Amino acid sequence: MLPLLIFDQFEEIFTLAQADDRGRLRAREFVEELADLVENRPPLALERRLEHDDTAADDFDFARADYRILIALREDTSRTSRTSRARCPRSRRTACAWRA
């Protein structure tokens, strides 16, 4: 069994989450952490921990990605999301558009 994480109406992170400074900060942090997950790289906090503790890396297997991620957003907001895709090159390779 392969876990699938589904983020529907993801465009709201670029619209509703931008109402105030706190929302923008939380949205930016979430997108950065999600990009780390998609790219199978350690988040910044873990990277810092690994720099100071060589044995901590033994607890992680960065060669595996036993999950899939599906992000759904309206096409008219895809221009806004392009800045986030820069941190997540894999998303470009698998993006597609569906039309009703």
N, C-alpha and C positions, 0 to 999 in steps of 0.2 A: 504494500500500500504506500502511495506517495502523497504526502500532504500537499494541498493546494491552498494558498492564501489568496483570497479574492478581495480586491479593493474596488468597489463599485462607486460611481459618482466621484471619482478621484479629483475631478476638476474643482471640487469644493475646497480643496486645500489651497488652490490658487485664487479662489474668490472669497468664500465666506471666512476662511481662516486669516484673511488679510485685513480684518476690520480694525485691529489695534496692534500696538507694538508687541504685546504678549502673544497674540495670535500669530503674528508674523514670525516671531522667534520660535514658537512651538512647531509651526508648519515647516520652517527651514530645518530645524533639528530632526523632525520626523522624516522629511525627504532625504536628508543626509544619511540617516540610519537605514532607511529602506534601500537607498542606493548601495550602501555597504553590504546589505543582505543579498541584493540582486547580483552584485559583483563578486560575492563570496570573499570579501575582505574584512578584516577585523575593524570594528568601530574605533574611533579615535581614543576613547577611554581605555579600551582593551589594548590598543597599540602602545599606549603609554605604559600600561602595566607590563607588557611583554618586554619593553625596552629595559625595565628595571629588574625583571625577574625572568631569567632565561628558562627556568624550569616550568613556568606557567604555560608555555607554548605546548608542552606535552599533553595538556588537557583538551586541545583542540585539533580538529582535522580540517584544515583549510582546503584540502584537495577534494572534499566531498560537498555536494550541494543536493541533499536528498529531499528536495522540495521544489515546487514550482510556484510562480507568482503571476497572477493575472490582474492587470490594472485596467479598469474601464473608465474612459472619460469621453465627454462630448468632443466631437471633432473641432467645433468652433473654439475650443479652449486649448487645442494642441499647440498653438503658437506660444502661449504662456508657459506651457510645460517644457518647451525646448531647452530652457536654461537648466532645468533639473536633469534633463537627459544627458547633458555634458558630463555629469558625475556618474552616469550609468550607461556606458557604451553598449552593453548587451541589449538594452531596451531598444536601441535603434535597429538592431538586427532582427528583432522579432515583432516589431510594430506592424499592425495592419488596420485597415479601416473597414467597417461594416456599414452598409447603408440599408435603410429600411425601404 
